[in-house]
Structures are given as C-alpha cells and as structure tokens.
Amino acid sequence: MKSVVVVGAQWGDEGKGKVVDYLSGSFDYIARVAGGHNAGHTVIIGKDRYVLQLIPCGILRPKGHAVIGTGVVVDPGALVAEIET
C-alpha cells in the first residue's frame, strides 16, 4: 500500500491543502491528523468552490474516503455546519 505524508514546516497558510487536494485523486483515503476548525483551505473543482475547515479535501473526490484523526480538535457545531454546507 502506498502512502504519502504532507507535512508543513510552519503553522499557517503554506499551501498544504492545495498539495493534498492535488494528490488526493490518487488515493482512497485522505486523513487530517492535526489542527482545528480555525484552519482550513479552499478547493476549487471546475466552477465549484468548497471551503473546508475540518473535513479533509479527499472527500470531494469520487473514490475518496475522508478520515479525521485523533489530533484534530473537533468543534461538533462547526463540523455539522460544514457537513451541511
């Protein structure tokens, strides 16, 4: 089973989400392992724009399964609102 880990060298907007989104089409499972709903990224697929804060971007791919790891600080209200969006 092949795996790729994207690790940032600093906290904040450094483009990790774009890299993960680009790679996610090649994997069945995409996991977010740290952070909270104050972080996030915007994914644009065609003309559709998605703002994700807790859910890993792999969920937007046809075969993608998103995993929220134990290191993610989950605000239940924020998670429900993001799922509904």
Secondary structure as GFF3:
##gff-version 3
##sequence-region A 1 85
A	DSSP	alpha_helix	16	24	.	.	.	ID=ss1
A	DSSP	beta_strand	29	32	.	.	.	ID=ss2
A	DSSP	beta_strand	41	45	.	.	.	ID=ss3
A	DSSP	beta_strand	48	52	.	.	.	ID=ss4
A	DSSP	three_ten_helix	57	60	.	.	.	ID=ss5
A	DSSP	beta_strand	65	68	.	.	.	ID=ss6
A	DSSP	alpha_helix	76	84	.	.	.	ID=ss7
###
